[in-house]
Amino acid sequence: MPAYPASCFALMDRYGTEKIPFLFVISFDGTMTHVWREDEIPGWVEFSVPGIGELKAYKHCPFDFHFTAEPVKYNDYLITFNEVMQHILRGDTFLINLTFPTKIDMSLSLNDVYEYSHAPYKIKFGDYFVCFSPETFVRVSGDVIKTCPMKGTIDAEIPDAEKLILSDVKETAEHNTIVDLLRNDLGIVADDIRVNRFRYVETVKGTSGPLLQVSSEIEGRIRAGYRGKIGSIFSLILPAGSVTGAPKKKTVEIIKKVETYDRGYYTGVFGWFDGYNLDSAVLIRFIEKTEKGLFFKSGGGITSLSKPRDEYNELIKKVYVPFPRNDQN
């Protein structure tokens, strides 16, 4: 499992105890962490969360733009997929989230992407990365804690798309696994765990057309005094189960072995505490600027029932910016 720095979580605990609003950003492997009080947030960081923080009204992109992608070659993907499948067949893991970077070219700045993206959670981290995440990691309001793992994506324009994905045996098994994993994770820090909504479907509109995404809502009653333990709680439940797999510890070890690049902040988390309530997101739908150009990082869950071509196509379908086409408005 990632070795998150104790100082990061200690600071979150202190600010929570003192009811000081703060923003936090934590990379997947825990090597990069940031905790800023509200009055310390640098000007090069912008963020938006639903109902808390700097939520801004959605804007429509006022200009035409181009967006092209060069995903990993299928044969290269297949090599890693087969390596993952060997781990599954040996019983090392039964669900692993396999991800790849995709080289992209676009006539948009990271600021443009942040400004015009339609997504519940958004963050622009200087000129380094932008994320427009649809997935809640942990939300706490009063004594209620929720998590909303997302597992299952399909092209909404496929005939009977919703029926197809909800009846798909592989997708159902994958989603059940993640719901169980997140129920257990919440059970570490909360009581009375229950699934309020199971496998509900939402539509995301983007450049390549609308997608259907399947999520569940899991809720519990967080234990007393949580504000003084915000960092301690995150130290127990990170990394996010929906972007790792199960069993989590062993699957993270496999991810580090088989993935051919550094995830960095991608599949980490960011969040905002307003002094009373907290909301956070998984850092997915993620564009990073590097010396070699722009890369969009994406992936999907692999199980024993996975078909490599289907998983490869899902990885590609998730490479988009959430600017609705004219016919989706």
C-alpha positions in Angstrom: 0.0 0.0 0.0 1.2 3.6 -0.5 3.1 5.1 2.3 1.3 8.4 2.9 3.3 11.0 4.9 2.0 11.3 8.5 2.6 15.0 8.5 -0.1 15.5 5.8 -2.8 13.7 7.8 -1.7 15.3 11.1 -2.2 18.7 9.5 -5.7 17.7 8.3 -6.5 16.5 11.8 -5.4 19.8 13.3 -7.3 22.0 10.8 -10.4 19.8 11.3 -10.1 20.1 15.1 -9.8 23.9 14.8 -12.6 24.1 12.2 -10.3 25.7 9.7 -11.4 25.4 6.1 -8.7 23.7 3.9 -8.1 22.1 0.5 -6.2 18.9 0.1 -4.6 17.1 -2.9 -3.1 13.7 -2.5 -1.4 11.6 -5.3 -2.1 8.0 -5.9 1.1 6.7 -4.3 1.1 9.3 -1.5 4.5 10.8 -2.5 2.9 14.2 -3.3 0.5 15.7 -0.8 -0.8 19.3 -0.3 -2.9 20.7 2.5 -3.7 24.4 2.3 -5.7 26.5 4.6 -8.3 28.6 2.8 -6.1 31.7 3.1 -3.0 29.8 1.8 -4.4 28.3 -1.4 -2.1 29.4 -4.2 -3.5 31.5 -7.0 -2.5 28.8 -9.5 -4.9 26.3 -8.0 -8.6 26.5 -8.9 -11.2 24.0 -7.8 -14.9 23.4 -7.7 -17.0 20.9 -5.7 -20.8 20.6 -5.5 -22.2 22.7 -2.8 -18.9 23.4 -1.1 -16.0 25.6 -2.2 -15.8 27.6 -5.4 -18.7 26.0 -7.3 -19.1 27.9 -10.6 -22.0 27.9 -13.1 -21.3 25.8 -16.1 -20.2 27.7 -19.2 -20.4 26.6 -22.8 -17.2 26.7 -24.8 -17.5 29.7 -27.2 -15.2 28.5 -29.9 -14.6 25.5 -32.1 -11.7 23.3 -31.1 -10.0 20.1 -32.1 -9.2 17.2 -29.8 -7.4 14.0 -31.1 -6.1 11.0 -29.2 -3.3 8.5 -29.9 -4.0 5.6 -27.5 -1.6 2.8 -26.6 -1.4 0.3 -29.5 -3.8 -2.7 -28.9 -1.0 -5.2 -29.0 0.9 -3.3 -26.3 -2.2 -3.1 -24.3 -2.8 -6.9 -24.7 0.7 -7.7 -23.3 -0.2 -5.9 -20.0 -3.7 -7.2 -20.0 -2.4 -10.8 -20.3 0.0 -10.2 -17.5 -2.9 -8.9 -15.3 -4.9 -12.0 -16.3 -2.2 -14.3 -15.1 -2.3 -12.6 -11.6 -6.1 -13.1 -11.6 -5.9 -16.8 -12.6 -3.3 -17.3 -9.8 -5.7 -15.8 -7.3 -3.5 -12.8 -6.5 -6.4 -10.5 -7.3 -9.9 -10.8 -8.6 -10.4 -7.2 -9.8 -7.7 -4.8 -10.9 -8.0 -1.3 -12.3 -5.6 -1.2 -15.3 -4.8 2.2 -16.6 -2.7 3.8 -19.5 -1.7 7.2 -20.6 -3.0 8.4 -24.0 -1.2 11.1 -26.0 -3.6 13.8 -27.0 -3.5 16.9 -29.1 -6.0 19.7 -28.6 -6.4 23.4 -29.4 -7.3 24.0 -25.7 -5.3 25.2 -22.7 -5.7 23.4 -19.4 -7.4 26.6 -18.3 -9.9 26.2 -21.1 -10.6 22.6 -20.1 -11.2 23.6 -16.5 -13.4 26.6 -17.4 -15.7 24.8 -19.8 -15.9 21.3 -18.4 -19.3 20.1 -17.2 -18.4 18.0 -14.2 -19.3 18.0 -10.5 -15.7 18.1 -9.3 -13.0 20.1 -11.1 -9.5 21.1 -10.2 -6.8 22.9 -12.2 -3.3 22.4 -10.7 -1.4 25.2 -12.3 -0.1 24.3 -15.8 0.5 20.7 -14.6 -2.8 19.0 -14.7 -6.6 19.5 -14.9 -9.2 17.0 -13.7 -13.0 17.0 -14.3 -14.1 14.1 -12.1 -17.6 12.6 -12.0 -16.8 10.4 -9.0 -17.3 11.3 -5.3 -14.8 9.7 -3.0 -16.0 10.7 0.5 -18.6 13.2 1.5 -19.4 14.1 5.1 -22.4 16.2 6.1 -23.3 16.3 9.8 -22.7 12.8 11.0 -23.4 11.1 7.7 -20.5 9.9 5.5 -21.1 8.8 1.9 -19.0 7.3 -0.9 -20.2 6.8 -4.5 -18.0 4.3 -6.3 -18.3 4.4 -10.1 -17.9 1.1 -12.0 -19.3 0.7 -15.5 -19.2 2.9 -18.6 -20.9 2.4 -21.9 -21.6 4.5 -25.1 -25.0 6.0 -24.5 -25.7 5.9 -28.2 -25.6 2.1 -28.4 -29.2 0.8 -28.7 -30.6 -0.2 -25.3 -27.3 0.9 -23.7 -28.6 1.2 -20.1 -30.2 -2.3 -20.3 -27.0 -3.8 -21.8 -24.7 -2.5 -19.1 -27.0 -3.3 -16.2 -27.5 -6.8 -17.4 -23.8 -7.5 -18.2 -22.5 -10.3 -16.0 -18.9 -9.0 -15.9 -20.0 -5.4 -15.2 -22.3 -6.5 -12.5 -19.7 -8.7 -10.8 -17.1 -5.9 -11.0 -19.6 -3.4 -9.5 -20.6 -5.8 -6.7 -16.9 -6.3 -5.8 -16.2 -2.5 -5.5 -19.4 -1.9 -3.5 -18.3 -4.6 -1.0 -14.8 -3.1 -0.8 -16.1 0.4 -0.2 -18.6 -0.8 2.4 -15.8 -2.4 4.3 -13.6 0.7 4.0 -16.4 2.9 5.4 -16.9 0.3 8.1 -13.4 1.2 9.4 -14.6 4.7 10.3 -18.4 4.6 10.5 -21.3 2.5 11.7 -24.7 1.5 10.3 -23.3 1.0 6.8 -25.9 0.7 4.1 -26.3 0.9 0.3 -28.8 3.7 -0.4 -28.7 3.5 -4.2 -27.4 0.5 -6.1 -26.2 0.7 -9.7 -27.9 3.9 -10.7 -27.1 5.3 -14.1 -26.0 8.8 -15.0 -25.3 10.5 -18.4 -22.0 12.3 -19.0 -21.9 14.5 -22.2 -18.6 14.9 -24.0 -16.8 15.5 -27.2 -17.1 11.9 -28.4 -20.8 11.8 -27.5 -22.7 10.9 -24.3 -21.6 8.1 -22.0 -23.6 6.2 -19.4 -21.9 5.7 -16.1 -23.0 3.3 -13.3 -22.5 4.2 -9.6 -23.8 3.2 -6.2 -24.2 5.3 -3.1 -23.0 3.9 0.2 -23.7 5.6 3.5 -22.9 5.3 7.2 -22.9 7.2 10.5 -19.4 8.5 11.1 -18.1 8.2 14.6 -18.1 11.1 17.0 -15.3 13.6 16.8 -14.5 13.0 13.1 -13.5 16.6 12.5 -10.4 16.1 14.6 -9.6 12.9 12.7 -10.1 13.8 9.1 -6.5 13.0 8.1 -6.5 9.8 10.2 -9.7 8.7 8.4 -8.2 9.3 5.0 -5.1 7.4 6.0 -7.2 4.4 6.7 -9.3 4.4 3.5 -6.9 5.5 0.8 -6.2 4.7 -2.0 -9.7 4.7 -3.4 -11.0 1.2 -4.0 -12.7 2.0 -7.3 -9.3 2.8 -8.9 -7.3 0.0 -7.4 -9.2 -3.3 -7.0 -9.6 -6.1 -4.6 -8.0 -7.2 -2.4 -6.7 -3.7 -2.2 -3.2 -4.1 -0.7 -2.1 -6.9 -3.1 -3.8 -5.3 -6.1 -1.8 -2.0 -5.5 1.4 -4.1 -5.5 0.4 -5.6 -8.9 -0.5 -2.2 -10.4 3.0 -0.9 -9.6 4.5 -3.9 -11.3 2.4 -4.1 -14.5 1.6 -0.5 -15.3 4.3 1.0 -17.5 4.1 4.6 -16.3 3.7 6.7 -13.1 0.1 7.5 -12.3 1.2 10.6 -10.3 -1.8 12.6 -9.1 -4.1 10.6 -11.4 -6.4 8.3 -9.3 -5.4 10.2 -6.1 -8.0 12.4 -4.4 -8.7 16.0 -3.8 -11.2 17.6 -1.4 -12.4 20.6 0.5 -13.4 21.0 4.2 -15.4 24.1 4.9 -15.0 24.0 8.7 -18.0 21.7 9.2 -18.6 19.5 6.1 -16.3 17.8 3.7 -16.5 16.7 0.1 -13.8 14.9 -2.0 -13.4 13.3 -5.4 -11.3 10.7 -7.1 -8.9 12.2 -9.5 -10.1 10.6 -12.7 -10.9 12.1 -16.2 -7.4 13.6 -16.0 -5.2 15.5 -18.4 -1.5 16.1 -17.5 1.0 18.3 -19.2 4.5 16.9 -19.5 7.7 17.6 -21.4 6.5 15.1 -24.0 3.2 16.8 -24.5 -0.3 16.3 -23.1 -1.5 12.9 -21.8 -5.0 11.8 -20.8 -4.9 9.0 -18.3 -7.7 6.4 -18.2 -8.5 2.8 -17.6 -11.0 0.2 -16.4 -11.5 -2.8 -14.2 -10.2 -6.2 -15.3 -11.8 -9.4 -14.0 -11.6 -13.1 -15.1 -14.6 -12.3 -17.3 -12.9 -9.4 -19.1 -12.4 -9.4 -22.9 -9.3 -7.5 -23.9 -10.8 -5.7 -26.9 -13.8 -4.5 -24.8 -11.5 -3.2 -22.1 -9.3 -1.5 -24.6 -12.3 0.2 -26.2 -13.5 1.4 -22.8 -10.1 2.9 -22.0 -10.3 4.9 -25.3 -13.9 5.9 -24.8 -13.0 7.6 -21.5 -10.6 9.9 -23.3 -12.7 13.0 -23.8 -13.4 16.5 -22.6 -16.9 17.1 -21.1 -18.0 19.8 -23.5 -21.4 18.8 -24.8 -21.9 18.7 -28.6 -24.5 21.0 -29.9 -26.9 18.1 -30.3 -26.5 17.2 -26.6 -27.4 20.6 -25.2 
